[in-house]
Amino acid sequence: MKFFVDTADVAEIKDLAASGLLDGVTTNPSLIAKTGRDFKQTIAEICAVIEGPVSAEVAAVDAEGMIREGRILAQIADNVAVKVPLTMDGLKACRVLSAEGTMVNVTLCFTANQALLAAKAGATFVSPFIGRLDDIGLDGMQVIREIRAIYDNYDDLATDILAASIRTVNHVKDAAIAGADVATIPPAILKALVKHPLTDAGLATFIADWKKTGQTIS
């Protein structure tokens, strides 16, 4: 499974990219707003750091506006994935932009039916929001499983399932088990994946025992 980080913080992205774990980045208007920086400049900087897809979301809600804005965003860098909402207008925009060779991430997906429509519209990625479904008492991971089953039934559906609205480390694990192609993960959750108290305890023991030997490797 590929790992994208869900942030618009360029410094954070650079730090995580140094680990070699990042395959891409997703942003949205809320994340950009938190930075207080220019939208297009921020996207350009992120694209220069990450070779993989960088999702940049349109602001328009009508198909014509989304297509116009999507074309502008696609000119920022070759690795921009234009993000459009899963509405009928968004699907129309997806069809046009995808046909032009632009990567498209169809976001705000909450059902397998919606994901099927996104795939038929030519989406590169579809983003089911696991956490938001869990918030209202539904099973977000079940939607991932349903989408995976549907996509696997048809060889001509090439859309990647991008598990979004990740809230916990278990969401990452469960999305991988369910067959999501990508998980877009907040920085704090991504860093938490490496943590385990037994790892910390074991390392502390090894360090203490090594010190007792009085030796050095350098």
N, C-alpha and C positions, 0 to 999 in steps of 0.2 A: 504494500500500500504506500502511495506517495503521501508526503507530509507537506502541506502548505501552512504558513503561519497567517493568522488572522489579525493583522495590525497594519497601521500606516506609519508607525514609528521607525524611521529609517535607521536610527542608531541600534534599535532592538533587532531589526532585520539583519544588519551587518554582523552583530554579535552572534546571532543564531546561525547565520550562513557559514560562519567560520567552523561550525561543528560538522558541516557536510551533510546535515540532516534535511535541509530544506530543498524541496522540489519546486516551490512556487509561493506566491503570496496572494491573499485576498484582502481587498479593502472594501469599504462601503462609505456612504456619506457621513455616518455617525463617527466612524474611525478617523476620517479625514478632518472632521470638525474638531475632534479632540486635539489635533496637532496645531490648529490655528494657522496652518501654512497654506500656500497656494496649491490648489488641487492638481493641476497638470504638472507643475514642477515636482511635486511630491511623487507622483506616479513615475515621472521620468527618472528620478533618482533611484526609486526602488527597482525599476527595470534595468538600471545600470549595475545594480548589485546582484540581482537574481537572473539567471539565464532562463529559468522556467516561466510558466504563465503568471502574469500579474493581473488580477481582476480589478478593473476600474468601472464603476457603475455610472450609468447614464442618469440624468436628473429628470428628463422628459418622461411623460406618461403616455403619450400618443405615439403610434408607430412611426409616423414621419419624423417626429422630433427625436425619437430614439435612434433611428437610422442616421440622421444628421449628426447627432452627438457621438454615436458609435464610430462613425467614420473619422471624426476629429480625434477621438481617443486612440483609435487604431494607428494614427499617424505618429503618435508619441514614440512608440517603439514596436519592433516586430513581435515582442512577447506579451503585448497587451491582450488580455481576454476581456472583451466588452461584456459587462454585466447588465442584464435586463431582467425585469420582473416577470413572473410567470402569470401573465395576463394574455388575453387574445392579442392585444397590441404588441406585447413583448414577444410573442411567438412570431408575429408577422415580421418584426424587426430582426429576430433571430434568423429567420429564413433568408432574408435579404443579405444580412451581414455575413452569415455562414457561406452563402453562395459566392460572396466576394473574397473568400479566403480568410476571413477574420475569425479568430477564436471567440466563442460566445459562451458565457456562463449564465444559465437561466436560474435565477435565484428565487427565494421565497416559495419553495416547493414544499407541499405538506401532504400530498397523496401520491400513490403510485400512478393513478390516472394522469395527474399533472405531469409526472416524469415521463410517461409514455408520449404525451403530446410534445414535450420538449425535445425528445429524441427524434420524433417524426419531423420536427421543425429544423433539425440539423444541429442541435446544441452540441458544443464540445463537452461541456459539463452541465450537470443539473445538480442544484444544491438543496437537498432536503434538510430542513431545520429540525434536528433531533431534539435539542433542548426545549425549544418553544412548544413542541408537541407534548413533551413530558410535563411541561408547566401546566397544561390544561387537562392533565390526567390521561393522555393518550400514550401509546407506546411508540416513541420515535424510531426505535431500532426496528420495529416490525415493518415500518414503511421502507427502511433500507432493504430488508429481506425481500419484501414484495417487489420492489423495483429491480433488485438483482435477478429474481426469478423471471420477471417479464423480459428484461433485456437479454437474458441468456436463452430465451426461447427464439430469438430472432437475430440471425447473423448480420442483418443489415442495419441494426441499431448500434451505432458506434459511440454513443454518448457515455462519458465517464460519470459514475456516481460520486459526487463530492459531498461527503458527510459534513454538515455545517451546524452551527449553534452547539458546538461541543462544550460541555460544562465540566466534565470530569475525566479522569484518566480511564475510568471504566468505559466511558463513551468511545474512547479511541480503540480500546481492545475489542469492544463489542462490534464496532463498525468494521474492524478488520475481519473478525470472525464472520460477519454477515456478508462480506464480499465487497464492501465499498472500495472503489478504486483510489480514492483520495480522502483524506481527512484534513479539514482546515481548522487549525488549533490555535487558541489564544496563547501568547508567549508563556504565561504562567503555567498553563496546563502542559505545554510542550516540555518545559523544564522539569515539571513534576514527574514526567514519565520515567526519568532516570533514577528517581529517589526510591529507596526502601530502607527501613531502619536496620535490617540485617546487613545490608551492604555497608552502611555507615559504621555499624558496630564491628563488622569484620575488618574493615579498613583501619579502624582505630587500634584494634588488637595487633594487626600486622605492623603498623607504625611503631607501636610501643615495643614489640618484640625486636624489631630491627634496631631500634635505638640501643637496646641492651647489648647488641653485638659490638657496638662501637665502630662498626665498619662504615665505609662510604663506597658508592659505585663510581663516582666521578674521580 
